[in-house]
Amino acid sequence: MRQPSSLARLLASAAVTAILAASLGGCKTMSDITGSIGSKAEASPNPGSSAEADPRRAVEVYGERYRANPRDADAALRYGQALRATGQRAQAVAVFEQATIAHTGNKALLAGYGRALADNGNSQRAFDVLSRAHSPDNPDWRILSVQGTALDQLGRHDDARRYYAGALAIVPEEPSVLSNLGLSYMLSRELPKAEETLRRAHGSARADARVRQNLGLVVGLQGRFAEAESIVKADLPAEEAAANVAYLKQMLARKDSRGPVPVAALNRPN
């Protein structure tokens, strides 16, 4: 299990999905990054290739292409995605920034740039860039969801929930959006509402393990640790289940000792 990332790297995802409001202090993540633009916005041109299957290999392949021709929009997109996937977030921001200057109207590059900014905790800039990555007459629910997480990072929870509502109007009951919404309620300490929303996400056949982690965390924050433990370790290999439970205990212990309340992140980089 990866080490928790810093608050500056937390967003919606994923999952992405939010940070604590100023009144709640800092946090760590169970997964990596919040928010989801998703596979359509960041689809691989060769989904079966070895480079796409191995992010480190992708860094080499697309990095070479990018350095040979920095104005190659596709190479910049794939290189930036690979840098994000391997945790080289500041470099990803730099690549996407230059690419969006060279290709001002490229929405895929703008989406990638917005996510990279969000990775680095530059929430307001991420929100502004993502606003240029789609148009009101052709909204992208994935981008709306990431914009919601950026607003949650800024403590604007009511505004964030309007973006989640917009995303859910396009894809009703989408678990990644519901998970972001659930964590938004957690940030404002509306824990029963957070649990209700996360249970909706968890009940979807499309939900992944990160939704389960988020639900387990919210249940644990309400003092029901035995139930939280059973949720986070369900259907996981023994070693991964033990790691998740250990981390959950660590986060809840921090909360009990009046340390920062933790946030589980939904989405990892694509």
Secondary structure as the mmCIF struct_conf table of DSSP 4:
data_model
#
loop_
_struct_conf.conf_type_id
_struct_conf.id
_struct_conf.beg_label_comp_id
_struct_conf.beg_label_asym_id
_struct_conf.beg_label_seq_id
_struct_conf.end_label_comp_id
_struct_conf.end_label_asym_id
_struct_conf.end_label_seq_id
HELX_LH_PP_P HELX_LH_PP_P1 ARG A 2 SER A 6
HELX_RH_3T_P HELX_RH_3T_P1 LEU A 7 ARG A 9
STRN STRN1 ALA A 12 ALA A 14
TURN_TY1_P TURN_TY1_P1 ALA A 15 ALA A 15
STRN STRN2 VAL A 16 VAL A 16
HELX_RH_3T_P HELX_RH_3T_P2 ALA A 22 LEU A 24
BEND BEND1 MET A 30 ASP A 32
STRN STRN3 THR A 34 THR A 34
HELX_RH_AL_P HELX_RH_AL_P1 GLY A 38 ALA A 41
TURN_TY1_P TURN_TY1_P2 GLU A 42 GLU A 42
BEND BEND2 PRO A 45 ASN A 46
TURN_TY1_P TURN_TY1_P3 PRO A 47 GLY A 48
BEND BEND3 SER A 49 SER A 49
HELX_RH_AL_P HELX_RH_AL_P2 SER A 50 ALA A 53
HELX_RH_AL_P HELX_RH_AL_P3 PRO A 55 ALA A 68
TURN_TY1_P TURN_TY1_P4 PRO A 70 ARG A 71
HELX_RH_AL_P HELX_RH_AL_P4 ALA A 73 ALA A 85
TURN_TY1_P TURN_TY1_P5 THR A 86 GLY A 87
HELX_RH_AL_P HELX_RH_AL_P5 ARG A 89 ALA A 102
BEND BEND4 HIS A 103 HIS A 103
TURN_TY1_P TURN_TY1_P6 THR A 104 GLY A 105
HELX_RH_AL_P HELX_RH_AL_P6 LYS A 107 ASP A 119
TURN_TY1_P TURN_TY1_P7 ASN A 120 GLY A 121
HELX_RH_AL_P HELX_RH_AL_P7 SER A 123 SER A 131
TURN_TY1_P TURN_TY1_P8 ARG A 132 ARG A 132
BEND BEND5 ALA A 133 HIS A 134
STRN STRN4 SER A 135 SER A 135
TURN_TY1_P TURN_TY1_P9 PRO A 136 ASP A 137
STRN STRN5 ASN A 138 ASN A 138
HELX_RH_AL_P HELX_RH_AL_P8 TRP A 141 GLN A 153
TURN_TY1_P TURN_TY1_P10 LEU A 154 GLY A 155
HELX_RH_AL_P HELX_RH_AL_P9 HIS A 157 ILE A 170
BEND BEND6 VAL A 171 VAL A 171
TURN_TY1_P TURN_TY1_P11 PRO A 172 GLU A 173
HELX_RH_AL_P HELX_RH_AL_P10 PRO A 175 LEU A 187
TURN_TY1_P TURN_TY1_P12 SER A 188 ARG A 189
HELX_RH_AL_P HELX_RH_AL_P11 LEU A 191 HIS A 202
TURN_TY1_P TURN_TY1_P13 GLY A 203 GLY A 203
BEND BEND7 SER A 204 SER A 204
TURN_TY1_P TURN_TY1_P14 ALA A 205 ARG A 206
HELX_RH_AL_P HELX_RH_AL_P12 ALA A 209 LEU A 221
TURN_TY1_P TURN_TY1_P15 GLN A 222 GLY A 223
HELX_RH_AL_P HELX_RH_AL_P13 PHE A 225 VAL A 232
TURN_TY1_P TURN_TY1_P16 LYS A 233 ASP A 235
BEND BEND8 LEU A 236 LEU A 236
HELX_RH_AL_P HELX_RH_AL_P14 ALA A 238 ASP A 256
TURN_TY1_P TURN_TY1_P17 SER A 257 ARG A 258
HELX_LH_PP_P HELX_LH_PP_P2 PRO A 260 PRO A 262
#
